[in-house]
């Protein structure tokens, strides 16, 4: 899923409505948060993606595979 579309759906409350209706789980919210956090760390601190993933493991209390899975669920629109 394109992260910009996901952010729009989140901002408009569509993800929340889908969650309340039982169509999606909290995993969507957690994965989006992980994706945004890792990208922010890469941009603000100029660290590698691998380093950001290792730090995300600690911050989100998830294993490395889960962090990579979250990153792979979203993509940036190619220019």
Protein Blocks (a to p, Z undefined) as FASTA:
>chain_A
ZZklmmmmmmnommmmmmmnopacfklmmmmmmmmmmmmmmmmnopafklmmmmmmmmno
pafklmmmmmmmpccddZZ
